[in-house]
Amino acid sequence: MKGKRIIEVRDLYKIYQVGSNRVHALNGVSFDIYKGEFVAVVGTSGSGKSTLLNMLAGLEPPTKGTIQIAGKRIDRMNERQLVAFRRNNVGFIFQSYNLLNTMNGIENVAMPLMFRGVPKAKREKQAAKYMKLMNVLDQAKHMPNQMSGGQQQRIGIARAMVVEPKIIFADEPTGNLDSHTTMDVLHLMQRLVREQQQTLVMVTHDNTLASYADKQIRIVDGKIVSLEYGERGLEIEGEDAEAEKQLSLGAGAQQPQQEEGEPETASRERKEQGVSENE
């Protein structure tokens, strides 16, 4: 069952200048994530976990370090390239669902396909496929204010899946749900990973939620302090699991495999700016 690396992060730093102080939101982070793996990035508020998610999604540039996703060095991409990369490779699940109140269920799920120019009939057929997988096809014509929180989040997961992305990023995806609905959504996410061979990276502060993942990356003060594997995670990573522990916990970072035709080094000036996700 040995998997293939889909995310390779090496020596990643994010440093903010706050007055006369330099704040290390991330402080030399290195790790790998494999195709078909459910990974939880775990930490308290201010630990650096959300900053890490933003950088993996190409929403913030690193101060230093490399991020390679599906064979592409996203830390070298300009903004236009990042927008195209996210559109074609990444799905997002949000804590607050982020459904459009002016669209019904199937229109919300199909919306990412609209930006790709997919005709309406085809995109709604694709949306219905994933709504059925998430057990919310009966909400196709309902508006968000007619749905429960759990139904809205399932719609959100279906929307993330509809473009068949290489990776799904989930930011505290059950933060607004009650405990019973939280367990339902977590089981659905597990099923998504296992049946669809989907790679899922979830940020959470909740240890119980993290226990559902194949691998837990724990962050404190911008550093990885532990890696914990479930049985399935060990099956996916095989003999690489021990090597990754050494890599992530500071036993020396190796560089990710170089893209064919790339120079050994590359540098470019970056503007520290927010990124609009209106794509």
Buried (B, 14 or more C-beta within 10 A) or exposed (E): EEBEBBBBBBBBBBBEEEEEEEEBBBBBBBBBBBBBBBBBBBBEEEBBBBBBBBBBBBBBBBBEBBBBBBEBBBBBBEEEEBBEBBBEBBBBBBBEBBBEEEBBBBBBBBBBBEEEEBEEEEBBBBBBBBBEBBBBBEBBEBBBEEBEBBBBBBBBBBBBBBBEBBBBBBBBBBBBBEEEBBBBBBEBBBEBBEEBEBBBBBBBBBEEBBEBBBBBBBBBBBBBBEBBBBEBBBBBBEEBBEEBBEBBBEEEBEEBEEEEEEEEEEEEEEEEEEBEEEE
